[in-house]
Amino acid sequence: MISPVEERPETVPGLEQPPSPFVGRDGIMAELEDALADASAGRGRLLLLVGEPGIGKTRTAEELARLARGRGVLVLTSRAHEEEGAPPFWMWMQILRGWMEVYGAERVVADAGAAAGDLAQLLPELRDHLPSSRTPARQGPEE
């Protein structure tokens, strides 16, 4: 998801310079930059980078993230576990926790609106910030 940032944090994790010049991806980068412009204007969409291992999908995504950050866009990332055993929704939990680190739990709850209770199912630390009418019942063992 690409979303505009109202106030940019002082430091943004992952804003390192690219390891080398990025060449040979003009077509895909033009499409990704169009999608970034659309998202910044409130017209989000989903794009998937697919292909054989080693063809540069990760590097392309990193370049898009670098461009987005340079335009003041908050970029949240996650990585999948290659082994089995990750908790359900692990990648989304990482992204949501990144959102909380930047803006705080109160802002996440406010921005999520009616969906805040659903998010609290994934992130129990949000429960204390929900209005009592939206606090979900605890399910399963405590985390």
C-alpha positions in Angstrom: 0.0 0.0 0.0 1.3 3.5 -0.8 -0.2 6.4 1.1 0.8 10.0 1.5 2.3 11.2 4.8 1.0 14.4 6.5 4.1 15.0 8.6 7.4 13.2 7.8 9.2 11.6 10.7 12.7 13.0 11.4 14.3 9.7 10.5 13.0 7.1 8.1 14.3 3.6 8.5 15.5 2.1 5.2 16.3 5.3 3.4 19.7 4.1 2.4 21.1 4.9 -1.0 20.8 2.2 -3.6 23.8 -0.1 -3.8 24.4 0.6 -7.5 22.9 2.5 -10.4 19.5 1.2 -11.3 19.4 0.5 -15.1 17.3 -1.4 -17.6 13.9 -1.1 -15.9 12.5 2.0 -17.5 9.2 0.4 -18.6 8.3 -1.1 -15.2 9.6 1.9 -13.3 7.4 4.2 -15.4 4.4 2.1 -14.5 5.3 2.0 -10.9 5.9 5.8 -10.8 2.4 6.3 -12.4 0.9 4.1 -9.6 2.8 6.1 -7.0 1.4 9.3 -8.4 -2.1 7.9 -8.5 -1.8 6.7 -4.9 -0.5 10.1 -3.8 -3.7 11.5 -5.4 -5.9 9.1 -3.5 -6.3 6.6 -6.3 -4.6 3.5 -4.9 -4.2 0.2 -6.8 -2.4 -3.1 -6.4 0.6 -4.0 -8.5 2.5 -7.3 -8.2 6.1 -7.8 -9.2 6.3 -11.4 -10.5 9.0 -13.5 -12.2 11.8 -15.9 -11.9 14.2 -15.7 -9.0 17.1 -13.4 -9.5 15.6 -11.1 -12.1 15.4 -8.0 -9.9 12.0 -8.0 -8.3 13.3 -7.0 -4.8 15.7 -4.4 -6.3 12.8 -2.9 -8.3 10.6 -2.7 -5.2 13.5 -1.1 -3.2 13.9 1.5 -5.9 10.2 2.3 -5.9 10.4 2.6 -2.1 13.4 4.9 -2.3 11.5 7.1 -4.8 8.3 7.1 -2.7 10.2 8.1 0.5 12.0 10.9 -1.4 8.5 12.2 -2.2 7.5 12.1 1.5 5.4 8.9 1.2 5.4 6.5 4.2 6.6 3.1 3.0 6.1 0.1 5.3 7.6 -3.2 4.4 7.5 -6.8 5.6 9.3 -10.0 4.8 7.9 -13.5 4.7 9.5 -16.4 6.6 10.9 -19.0 4.3 10.4 -21.7 6.9 7.1 -22.9 8.3 5.8 -21.7 11.7 5.2 -17.9 11.2 2.1 -16.7 13.0 -1.0 -16.2 10.8 -1.0 -12.7 9.2 2.7 -12.3 10.2 3.5 -10.0 7.3 0.5 -7.7 8.0 1.4 -7.6 11.7 4.8 -6.3 10.8 3.4 -3.6 8.5 0.8 -2.6 11.2 3.5 -2.4 13.9 5.6 -0.2 11.6 2.6 2.1 11.2 2.3 2.2 15.0 6.0 3.0 15.4 5.7 6.0 13.1 2.4 7.4 14.3 1.5 5.8 17.6 -1.4 3.5 18.6 -3.9 6.3 19.1 -3.5 7.5 15.5 -3.7 4.0 14.1 -7.0 3.5 15.9 -8.3 6.9 14.7 -7.2 6.3 11.1 -8.6 2.7 11.1 -12.0 3.9 12.2 -14.5 1.1 12.3 -11.8 -1.5 11.4 -9.7 -0.7 14.5 -11.4 -3.5 16.4 -10.4 -6.0 13.7 -6.8 -4.7 13.7 -6.8 -5.3 17.5 -7.4 -9.0 16.8 -4.0 -9.0 15.1 -2.3 -6.5 17.4 -3.5 -6.9 21.0 -1.5 -3.8 22.0 -4.2 -1.7 20.2 -6.9 -2.9 22.6 -6.0 -0.4 25.3 -6.6 2.4 22.8 -10.0 1.4 21.5 -13.2 3.0 22.7 -14.9 0.5 25.0 -17.7 0.1 22.4 -15.2 -1.3 19.9 -13.0 -3.4 22.1 -13.1 -7.0 20.7 -13.5 -9.9 23.0 -10.2 -11.7 23.7 -9.8 -14.9 21.7 -7.6 -17.8 22.6 -4.6 -17.7 25.0 -2.9 -14.4 25.9 0.0 -13.5 23.6 
